[in-house]
Amino acid sequence: MTQEKFSLGFITSPDRENAHLLADKIIGAKLAACVSVIPSVYSVYRWQGKIEKSSEHLLIVKAPGKNAAKITALVKKYHPYTVCEVVFFDISVGNPGYLKWIGESCR
């Protein structure tokens, strides 16, 4: 018997409207159990050879690992950035009841 694998995803968004749109689309498609939106994170990054600084919103996505590619494709469809941040990390340990809830919420 194999145990279902889960992931934690980070997505940055330029504004509240886009962050909420992405969260609604991800949850509406049953790709994740929960998307937490953290307003006003300050990002410093290199883009096209220059150092950029911007305020963004951070989405934290709790989802089955098998949905990461579908979430990435959905975000790319609705995100205004040319190259948007969508990264996932495997959850190796967690509250068994919470992990079960993630799986059940995405069926």
Biotite code that builds the C-alpha atoms (Angstrom):
import biotite.structure as struc

atoms = struc.array([
    struc.Atom([0.000, 0.000, 0.000], chain_id="A", res_id=1, res_name="MET", atom_name="CA", element="C"),
    struc.Atom([1.482, 3.340, -1.038], chain_id="A", res_id=2, res_name="THR", atom_name="CA", element="C"),
    struc.Atom([0.840, 6.463, 0.925], chain_id="A", res_id=3, res_name="GLN", atom_name="CA", element="C"),
    struc.Atom([-0.335, 9.542, -0.982], chain_id="A", res_id=4, res_name="GLU", atom_name="CA", element="C"),
    struc.Atom([2.307, 12.263, -1.282], chain_id="A", res_id=5, res_name="LYS", atom_name="CA", element="C"),
    struc.Atom([1.541, 15.906, -0.545], chain_id="A", res_id=6, res_name="PHE", atom_name="CA", element="C"),
    struc.Atom([3.216, 19.179, -1.469], chain_id="A", res_id=7, res_name="SER", atom_name="CA", element="C"),
    struc.Atom([3.497, 22.730, -0.244], chain_id="A", res_id=8, res_name="LEU", atom_name="CA", element="C"),
    struc.Atom([3.639, 25.304, -3.037], chain_id="A", res_id=9, res_name="GLY", atom_name="CA", element="C"),
    struc.Atom([4.777, 28.923, -3.114], chain_id="A", res_id=10, res_name="PHE", atom_name="CA", element="C"),
    struc.Atom([3.439, 31.312, -5.747], chain_id="A", res_id=11, res_name="ILE", atom_name="CA", element="C"),
    struc.Atom([4.053, 35.067, -5.852], chain_id="A", res_id=12, res_name="THR", atom_name="CA", element="C"),
    struc.Atom([1.549, 37.443, -7.396], chain_id="A", res_id=13, res_name="SER", atom_name="CA", element="C"),
    struc.Atom([1.827, 41.161, -8.144], chain_id="A", res_id=14, res_name="PRO", atom_name="CA", element="C"),
    struc.Atom([-1.414, 42.249, -6.489], chain_id="A", res_id=15, res_name="ASP", atom_name="CA", element="C"),
    struc.Atom([-4.415, 41.279, -4.374], chain_id="A", res_id=16, res_name="ARG", atom_name="CA", element="C"),
    struc.Atom([-6.781, 40.797, -7.305], chain_id="A", res_id=17, res_name="GLU", atom_name="CA", element="C"),
    struc.Atom([-4.524, 38.344, -9.120], chain_id="A", res_id=18, res_name="ASN", atom_name="CA", element="C"),
    struc.Atom([-3.657, 36.493, -5.900], chain_id="A", res_id=19, res_name="ALA", atom_name="CA", element="C"),
    struc.Atom([-7.341, 36.005, -5.082], chain_id="A", res_id=20, res_name="HIS", atom_name="CA", element="C"),
    struc.Atom([-8.126, 34.984, -8.676], chain_id="A", res_id=21, res_name="LEU", atom_name="CA", element="C"),
    struc.Atom([-5.374, 32.345, -8.575], chain_id="A", res_id=22, res_name="LEU", atom_name="CA", element="C"),
    struc.Atom([-6.538, 31.044, -5.190], chain_id="A", res_id=23, res_name="ALA", atom_name="CA", element="C"),
    struc.Atom([-10.145, 30.808, -6.397], chain_id="A", res_id=24, res_name="ASP", atom_name="CA", element="C"),
    struc.Atom([-9.149, 29.016, -9.619], chain_id="A", res_id=25, res_name="LYS", atom_name="CA", element="C"),
    struc.Atom([-6.915, 26.502, -7.800], chain_id="A", res_id=26, res_name="ILE", atom_name="CA", element="C"),
    struc.Atom([-9.532, 25.673, -5.158], chain_id="A", res_id=27, res_name="ILE", atom_name="CA", element="C"),
    struc.Atom([-12.378, 25.723, -7.687], chain_id="A", res_id=28, res_name="GLY", atom_name="CA", element="C"),
    struc.Atom([-10.577, 23.116, -9.794], chain_id="A", res_id=29, res_name="ALA", atom_name="CA", element="C"),
    struc.Atom([-10.062, 20.921, -6.675], chain_id="A", res_id=30, res_name="LYS", atom_name="CA", element="C"),
    struc.Atom([-6.306, 20.964, -7.256], chain_id="A", res_id=31, res_name="LEU", atom_name="CA", element="C"),
    struc.Atom([-5.527, 22.004, -3.676], chain_id="A", res_id=32, res_name="ALA", atom_name="CA", element="C"),
    struc.Atom([-7.226, 21.775, -0.311], chain_id="A", res_id=33, res_name="ALA", atom_name="CA", element="C"),
    struc.Atom([-6.165, 25.240, 0.820], chain_id="A", res_id=34, res_name="CYS", atom_name="CA", element="C"),
    struc.Atom([-4.469, 28.339, -0.551], chain_id="A", res_id=35, res_name="VAL", atom_name="CA", element="C"),
    struc.Atom([-3.335, 30.882, 2.021], chain_id="A", res_id=36, res_name="SER", atom_name="CA", element="C"),
    struc.Atom([-2.731, 34.392, 0.678], chain_id="A", res_id=37, res_name="VAL", atom_name="CA", element="C"),
    struc.Atom([-0.190, 36.486, 2.533], chain_id="A", res_id=38, res_name="ILE", atom_name="CA", element="C"),
    struc.Atom([-0.384, 40.134, 1.498], chain_id="A", res_id=39, res_name="PRO", atom_name="CA", element="C"),
    struc.Atom([2.576, 42.422, 1.120], chain_id="A", res_id=40, res_name="SER", atom_name="CA", element="C"),
    struc.Atom([5.772, 40.415, 0.965], chain_id="A", res_id=41, res_name="VAL", atom_name="CA", element="C"),
    struc.Atom([8.795, 42.382, -0.238], chain_id="A", res_id=42, res_name="TYR", atom_name="CA", element="C"),
    struc.Atom([10.766, 40.650, -2.982], chain_id="A", res_id=43, res_name="SER", atom_name="CA", element="C"),
    struc.Atom([14.275, 41.503, -4.180], chain_id="A", res_id=44, res_name="VAL", atom_name="CA", element="C"),
    struc.Atom([15.362, 39.566, -7.260], chain_id="A", res_id=45, res_name="TYR", atom_name="CA", element="C"),
    struc.Atom([17.445, 39.716, -10.404], chain_id="A", res_id=46, res_name="ARG", atom_name="CA", element="C"),
    struc.Atom([15.482, 40.028, -13.655], chain_id="A", res_id=47, res_name="TRP", atom_name="CA", element="C"),
    struc.Atom([17.060, 40.533, -17.078], chain_id="A", res_id=48, res_name="GLN", atom_name="CA", element="C"),
    struc.Atom([20.372, 41.549, -15.541], chain_id="A", res_id=49, res_name="GLY", atom_name="CA", element="C"),
    struc.Atom([18.952, 44.152, -13.138], chain_id="A", res_id=50, res_name="LYS", atom_name="CA", element="C"),
    struc.Atom([18.104, 44.024, -9.462], chain_id="A", res_id=51, res_name="ILE", atom_name="CA", element="C"),
    struc.Atom([14.367, 44.531, -9.016], chain_id="A", res_id=52, res_name="GLU", atom_name="CA", element="C"),
    struc.Atom([12.357, 45.238, -5.867], chain_id="A", res_id=53, res_name="LYS", atom_name="CA", element="C"),
    struc.Atom([8.612, 44.866, -5.542], chain_id="A", res_id=54, res_name="SER", atom_name="CA", element="C"),
    struc.Atom([5.742, 44.257, -3.180], chain_id="A", res_id=55, res_name="SER", atom_name="CA", element="C"),
    struc.Atom([3.940, 41.028, -3.957], chain_id="A", res_id=56, res_name="GLU", atom_name="CA", element="C"),
    struc.Atom([1.410, 38.656, -2.457], chain_id="A", res_id=57, res_name="HIS", atom_name="CA", element="C"),
    struc.Atom([2.523, 35.157, -1.500], chain_id="A", res_id=58, res_name="LEU", atom_name="CA", element="C"),
    struc.Atom([0.233, 32.179, -2.003], chain_id="A", res_id=59, res_name="LEU", atom_name="CA", element="C"),
    struc.Atom([0.938, 29.066, 0.040], chain_id="A", res_id=60, res_name="ILE", atom_name="CA", element="C"),
    struc.Atom([-0.715, 26.040, -1.555], chain_id="A", res_id=61, res_name="VAL", atom_name="CA", element="C"),
    struc.Atom([-1.408, 22.731, 0.221], chain_id="A", res_id=62, res_name="LYS", atom_name="CA", element="C"),
    struc.Atom([-2.048, 20.029, -2.366], chain_id="A", res_id=63, res_name="ALA", atom_name="CA", element="C"),
    struc.Atom([-1.481, 16.440, -3.426], chain_id="A", res_id=64, res_name="PRO", atom_name="CA", element="C"),
    struc.Atom([1.940, 16.251, -5.068], chain_id="A", res_id=65, res_name="GLY", atom_name="CA", element="C"),
    struc.Atom([0.424, 14.782, -8.221], chain_id="A", res_id=66, res_name="LYS", atom_name="CA", element="C"),
    struc.Atom([-1.401, 18.110, -8.810], chain_id="A", res_id=67, res_name="ASN", atom_name="CA", element="C"),
    struc.Atom([1.721, 20.313, -8.931], chain_id="A", res_id=68, res_name="ALA", atom_name="CA", element="C"),
    struc.Atom([2.001, 20.291, -12.741], chain_id="A", res_id=69, res_name="ALA", atom_name="CA", element="C"),
    struc.Atom([-1.704, 21.079, -13.182], chain_id="A", res_id=70, res_name="LYS", atom_name="CA", element="C"),
    struc.Atom([-1.476, 23.939, -10.671], chain_id="A", res_id=71, res_name="ILE", atom_name="CA", element="C"),
    struc.Atom([1.589, 25.301, -12.478], chain_id="A", res_id=72, res_name="THR", atom_name="CA", element="C"),
    struc.Atom([-0.249, 25.228, -15.832], chain_id="A", res_id=73, res_name="ALA", atom_name="CA", element="C"),
    struc.Atom([-3.302, 26.959, -14.325], chain_id="A", res_id=74, res_name="LEU", atom_name="CA", element="C"),
    struc.Atom([-1.176, 29.680, -12.709], chain_id="A", res_id=75, res_name="VAL", atom_name="CA", element="C"),
    struc.Atom([0.703, 30.329, -15.962], chain_id="A", res_id=76, res_name="LYS", atom_name="CA", element="C"),
    struc.Atom([-2.654, 30.809, -17.730], chain_id="A", res_id=77, res_name="LYS", atom_name="CA", element="C"),
    struc.Atom([-3.895, 33.503, -15.302], chain_id="A", res_id=78, res_name="TYR", atom_name="CA", element="C"),
    struc.Atom([-0.648, 35.134, -14.116], chain_id="A", res_id=79, res_name="HIS", atom_name="CA", element="C"),
    struc.Atom([0.560, 38.429, -15.640], chain_id="A", res_id=80, res_name="PRO", atom_name="CA", element="C"),
    struc.Atom([4.314, 37.731, -15.243], chain_id="A", res_id=81, res_name="TYR", atom_name="CA", element="C"),
    struc.Atom([6.310, 36.384, -18.180], chain_id="A", res_id=82, res_name="THR", atom_name="CA", element="C"),
    struc.Atom([8.010, 33.947, -15.809], chain_id="A", res_id=83, res_name="VAL", atom_name="CA", element="C"),
    struc.Atom([5.943, 33.421, -12.678], chain_id="A", res_id=84, res_name="CYS", atom_name="CA", element="C"),
    struc.Atom([7.196, 31.811, -9.495], chain_id="A", res_id=85, res_name="GLU", atom_name="CA", element="C"),
    struc.Atom([5.541, 28.467, -8.867], chain_id="A", res_id=86, res_name="VAL", atom_name="CA", element="C"),
    struc.Atom([7.616, 26.092, -6.731], chain_id="A", res_id=87, res_name="VAL", atom_name="CA", element="C"),
    struc.Atom([6.610, 22.996, -4.801], chain_id="A", res_id=88, res_name="PHE", atom_name="CA", element="C"),
    struc.Atom([8.226, 21.141, -1.913], chain_id="A", res_id=89, res_name="PHE", atom_name="CA", element="C"),
    struc.Atom([7.373, 17.649, -0.745], chain_id="A", res_id=90, res_name="ASP", atom_name="CA", element="C"),
    struc.Atom([5.766, 17.390, 2.671], chain_id="A", res_id=91, res_name="ILE", atom_name="CA", element="C"),
    struc.Atom([7.661, 14.597, 4.406], chain_id="A", res_id=92, res_name="SER", atom_name="CA", element="C"),
    struc.Atom([5.984, 14.811, 7.817], chain_id="A", res_id=93, res_name="VAL", atom_name="CA", element="C"),
    struc.Atom([2.736, 16.335, 9.027], chain_id="A", res_id=94, res_name="GLY", atom_name="CA", element="C"),
    struc.Atom([-0.402, 15.878, 11.055], chain_id="A", res_id=95, res_name="ASN", atom_name="CA", element="C"),
    struc.Atom([-1.899, 12.666, 9.591], chain_id="A", res_id=96, res_name="PRO", atom_name="CA", element="C"),
    struc.Atom([-5.430, 14.022, 9.938], chain_id="A", res_id=97, res_name="GLY", atom_name="CA", element="C"),
    struc.Atom([-4.521, 17.235, 8.088], chain_id="A", res_id=98, res_name="TYR", atom_name="CA", element="C"),
    struc.Atom([-2.777, 15.330, 5.305], chain_id="A", res_id=99, res_name="LEU", atom_name="CA", element="C"),
    struc.Atom([-5.805, 13.061, 4.968], chain_id="A", res_id=100, res_name="LYS", atom_name="CA", element="C"),
    struc.Atom([-7.997, 16.161, 4.701], chain_id="A", res_id=101, res_name="TRP", atom_name="CA", element="C"),
    struc.Atom([-5.824, 17.515, 1.858], chain_id="A", res_id=102, res_name="ILE", atom_name="CA", element="C"),
    struc.Atom([-6.288, 14.304, -0.089], chain_id="A", res_id=103, res_name="GLY", atom_name="CA", element="C"),
    struc.Atom([-10.018, 14.105, 0.535], chain_id="A", res_id=104, res_name="GLU", atom_name="CA", element="C"),
    struc.Atom([-10.579, 17.770, -0.394], chain_id="A", res_id=105, res_name="SER", atom_name="CA", element="C"),
    struc.Atom([-9.073, 17.266, -3.835], chain_id="A", res_id=106, res_name="CYS", atom_name="CA", element="C"),
    struc.Atom([-11.099, 14.251, -4.923], chain_id="A", res_id=107, res_name="ARG", atom_name="CA", element="C"),
])
